[in-house]
Structures are given as C-alpha cells and as structure tokens.
Amino acid sequence: MKCYECAREGKDTDAVGICIVCGRGVCKEHLIHEETPAWEGDYPIELKPDKEHIKRIVCVPCHEALKENCLFNEVC
C-alpha cells in the first residue's frame, strides 16, 4: 500500500500505517501518532475522552479536522 498524501504530491512512498478515521494509507511523514478521542462510530459523532490512553494513527487531514471542529480539545 502506498501513502495517499504522497501519491497526491506525485511521490511513490510506502505506507507504514492506516488512518483510523478515513482508512487511508500513510507514511511516517503524513501520520500523527498520539492519543485521540474515542468514538463509537454512530452519527452524529460524539467524541469522548480516551480512558485507556491508547495512541492511535490518524492522517494529517483527519487530525486537522478533529482540531478544527474544536471537539478534539474539549475531550482531551
């Protein structure tokens, strides 16, 4: 699997992980590996604090979307 973001930039880079939000393959440059809010997958999405403190992989666009919507900061 190749990194989605690198492919958009015209590069051919192997993915090292998969974003838990969108499912895109990501390389080391385009991933964020940190604690993220937990959600149950229902709509509307309700983010909750991660009580297990597990670091998860998310791509940069999904990480930015979580922060932009202010939901990330309210539960962490």
Wavefront OBJ file of the C-alpha trace (Angstrom):
o trace
v 0.000 0.000 0.000
v 1.218 3.493 -0.816
v 0.775 6.710 1.134
v -2.298 8.559 -0.086
v -0.924 12.034 0.625
v 2.404 11.288 -1.101
v 0.532 9.983 -4.152
v -1.374 13.285 -4.321
v 2.024 15.044 -4.319
v 3.333 12.816 -7.119
v 5.604 10.753 -4.850
v 5.734 6.960 -4.535
v 6.116 6.212 -0.806
v 5.159 3.045 1.051
v 2.559 3.414 3.792
v 3.547 2.430 7.331
v 0.085 2.784 8.867
v -3.603 3.324 8.197
v -5.646 6.267 9.464
v -8.311 5.046 11.901
v -10.698 7.780 10.736
v -10.634 7.622 6.924
v -8.712 4.397 6.232
v -6.059 5.980 4.025
v -2.551 4.542 3.969
v 0.005 6.977 5.393
v 3.805 7.179 5.532
v 5.857 8.378 8.517
v 5.760 11.952 7.207
v 1.977 12.096 6.914
v 0.827 10.431 10.121
v 0.103 11.632 13.614
v 0.597 9.030 16.372
v -0.955 10.304 19.572
v -3.848 9.849 21.944
v -7.083 10.706 20.227
v -10.644 10.961 21.474
v -12.698 7.766 21.339
v -15.943 7.461 19.427
v -18.463 4.701 18.952
v -18.982 5.149 15.204
v -22.584 6.334 15.343
v -23.867 9.572 13.847
v -23.761 12.244 14.942
v -20.218 11.556 16.078
v -19.777 12.043 19.790
v -16.161 12.157 20.897
v -15.297 11.040 24.409
v -12.060 11.124 26.392
v -9.896 8.047 25.849
v -9.804 6.400 29.265
v -7.328 3.750 28.062
v -4.812 6.352 26.798
v -4.054 4.460 23.587
v -2.003 6.170 20.898
v -3.680 5.834 17.511
v -2.622 6.667 13.959
v -4.503 9.374 12.101
v -3.571 11.135 8.881
v -2.746 14.836 8.939
v -6.044 15.939 7.263
v -8.176 13.962 9.754
v -6.126 15.256 12.686
v -6.601 18.824 11.466
v -10.345 18.254 11.020
v -10.669 16.976 14.592
v -8.815 20.018 15.921
v -10.657 22.458 13.638
v -14.015 21.291 14.919
v -12.903 22.024 18.492
v -14.083 18.582 19.519
v -10.558 17.275 19.980
v -9.585 19.893 22.567
v -12.815 19.645 24.534
v -12.446 15.956 25.329
v -8.691 15.630 25.720
l 1 2 3 4 5 6 7 8 9 10 11 12 13 14 15 16 17 18 19 20 21 22 23 24 25 26 27 28 29 30 31 32 33 34 35 36 37 38 39 40 41 42 43 44 45 46 47 48 49 50 51 52 53 54 55 56 57 58 59 60 61 62 63 64 65 66 67 68 69 70 71 72 73 74 75 76
